[in-house]
Amino acid sequence: MNRRGFTSALLAGLAAMQALAQDASAGSDPVAVVRRVYDPKVKYNQRGYSARLNRLLQAAQRKSRQLNEVVSGLDFDPTINAQDSDDNFRETLRYAVRSQGADRAVVEARMRISKGAPEQTIVFELVLENKVWRIDDIVNPAQTDGWRWSKLLEAGARGE
């Protein structure tokens, strides 16, 4: 292997180790897991969902492809409770731990998704899987139009 090839391989290995370290550190703190959801550099499939929530999401996605239409739970972004947001909505994000136990945590994110919109709260329920915090559900606790993402995905998997 020439010097250039060795250097490239070394740099690629270091970058991979850094990415793994960032994923591991994000998984050790429930708030860090929720912050990753709002990081525009983090891809949708890297959001850190639990095995249960991933199964529900995949089932709804399969049904959506089968029907060739968007099903319940897939027709909006549950992390913002909308389809669209202002580009700078992340500047309004605030996080708080509502509760945390040995294997469960609840973190809320408060934000304004657009300039004139009222502040809203999205609640993230997390579980500890393999010593890493994972998002197990996303909830809009609003009194009038609240929802639980897992229930919407279940309905979507049935084609609703």
VMD Tcl script that draws the C-alpha trace (Angstrom):
set ca {
  {0.00 0.00 0.00}
  {1.42 3.38 -0.91}
  {1.62 6.31 1.49}
  {-1.43 8.05 0.00}
  {-3.55 4.90 0.20}
  {-2.47 4.29 3.80}
  {-3.27 7.88 4.77}
  {-6.71 7.67 3.12}
  {-7.49 4.40 4.88}
  {-6.32 5.80 8.21}
  {-8.44 8.93 7.83}
  {-11.49 6.89 6.83}
  {-11.01 4.66 9.87}
  {-10.68 7.66 12.18}
  {-13.83 9.23 10.73}
  {-15.75 5.99 11.26}
  {-14.52 5.75 14.87}
  {-15.55 9.37 15.50}
  {-19.04 8.74 14.08}
  {-19.43 5.67 16.31}
  {-18.26 7.65 19.34}
  {-20.76 10.42 18.57}
  {-23.58 7.86 18.22}
  {-22.58 6.19 21.49}
  {-22.34 9.47 23.40}
  {-25.67 10.63 21.99}
  {-27.23 7.36 23.11}
  {-26.03 7.74 26.70}
  {-28.13 10.84 27.43}
  {-31.88 10.98 26.69}
  {-31.78 14.70 25.86}
  {-28.89 14.13 23.44}
  {-30.96 11.49 21.64}
  {-33.82 13.96 21.20}
  {-31.42 16.73 20.09}
  {-30.17 14.40 17.30}
  {-33.71 14.20 15.93}
  {-33.60 17.93 15.19}
  {-30.05 17.93 13.79}
  {-30.39 18.49 10.02}
  {-27.21 16.44 9.44}
  {-28.81 13.33 10.96}
  {-30.67 11.26 8.40}
  {-34.23 10.13 9.07}
  {-33.21 6.49 9.53}
  {-30.52 7.47 12.06}
  {-32.85 9.13 14.55}
  {-32.42 6.47 17.19}
  {-35.81 4.80 17.31}
  {-36.40 1.72 19.47}
  {-36.82 -1.70 17.89}
  {-40.58 -1.52 18.59}
  {-41.01 1.91 16.98}
  {-38.85 0.88 14.01}
  {-41.09 -2.17 13.45}
  {-44.21 0.02 13.49}
  {-42.62 2.56 11.15}
  {-41.51 -0.14 8.71}
  {-44.97 -1.76 8.74}
  {-46.63 1.59 7.92}
  {-44.06 2.25 5.18}
  {-44.71 -1.19 3.64}
  {-48.47 -0.57 3.63}
  {-47.92 2.88 2.13}
  {-45.87 1.37 -0.72}
  {-48.43 -1.41 -1.19}
  {-51.32 1.07 -1.46}
  {-49.21 3.61 -3.33}
  {-50.45 6.35 -1.00}
  {-49.43 7.93 2.25}
  {-50.94 6.24 5.30}
  {-51.55 7.46 8.84}
  {-48.37 8.35 10.71}
  {-46.40 9.05 7.55}
  {-48.25 12.16 6.37}
  {-46.38 14.61 8.63}
  {-43.21 14.94 10.67}
  {-44.09 13.96 14.24}
  {-41.05 15.79 15.62}
  {-42.60 19.13 14.62}
  {-46.28 18.13 14.40}
  {-46.42 19.51 10.86}
  {-45.37 18.95 7.27}
  {-43.34 22.16 7.02}
  {-41.45 24.53 9.25}
  {-39.38 27.69 9.00}
  {-35.71 26.97 8.37}
  {-34.73 28.66 11.62}
  {-37.24 26.93 13.93}
  {-34.33 25.10 15.61}
  {-33.33 28.40 17.21}
  {-36.49 28.20 19.35}
  {-35.95 24.62 20.56}
  {-35.80 24.02 24.31}
  {-35.51 20.63 25.98}
  {-36.48 19.36 29.42}
  {-36.40 15.97 31.09}
  {-39.86 15.27 32.49}
  {-38.84 12.01 34.13}
  {-36.02 9.50 34.05}
  {-35.72 6.07 35.59}
  {-33.38 3.15 35.15}
  {-34.77 2.11 31.76}
  {-37.34 4.78 30.78}
  {-37.17 8.52 30.26}
  {-39.50 11.24 29.05}
  {-38.07 14.32 27.33}
  {-40.06 17.24 26.01}
  {-39.08 19.56 23.19}
  {-40.71 22.99 22.96}
  {-40.54 25.05 19.79}
  {-42.18 27.47 17.41}
  {-42.16 25.95 13.94}
  {-42.87 29.28 12.27}
  {-42.61 32.93 13.24}
  {-46.28 33.53 14.09}
  {-47.05 30.05 15.39}
  {-47.73 29.40 19.06}
  {-45.14 27.44 21.01}
  {-45.85 23.74 20.98}
  {-44.62 20.78 22.97}
  {-43.63 17.39 21.59}
  {-42.98 14.62 24.12}
  {-40.46 11.85 23.48}
  {-40.74 8.61 25.44}
  {-37.42 6.77 25.53}
  {-36.38 3.26 26.56}
  {-32.97 1.85 27.30}
  {-32.07 -0.81 24.70}
  {-28.66 -2.45 24.89}
  {-27.46 0.31 27.23}
  {-28.43 3.04 24.73}
  {-31.42 5.38 24.98}
  {-33.84 4.97 22.07}
  {-37.03 6.86 21.18}
  {-39.94 4.50 21.80}
  {-42.77 6.92 21.06}
  {-43.50 10.52 20.14}
  {-46.56 12.24 21.59}
  {-48.40 15.49 21.00}
  {-50.02 16.09 24.40}
  {-52.38 18.83 23.17}
  {-55.86 18.57 24.71}
  {-57.85 19.01 21.50}
  {-55.77 17.48 18.72}
  {-53.19 15.35 20.51}
  {-51.86 12.09 19.15}
  {-49.44 9.22 19.86}
  {-47.19 8.33 16.90}
  {-47.18 4.58 17.63}
  {-51.00 4.53 17.41}
  {-50.93 6.46 14.13}
  {-48.34 4.04 12.71}
  {-50.45 1.06 13.81}
  {-53.40 2.55 11.92}
  {-51.14 3.22 8.94}
  {-49.96 -0.40 8.91}
  {-53.65 -1.38 8.60}
  {-54.01 0.96 5.64}
  {-55.90 3.68 7.46}
}
mol new
graphics top color blue
foreach p $ca { graphics top sphere $p radius 0.5 }
foreach p [lrange $ca 0 end-1] q [lrange $ca 1 end] { graphics top cylinder $p $q radius 0.2 }
display resetview
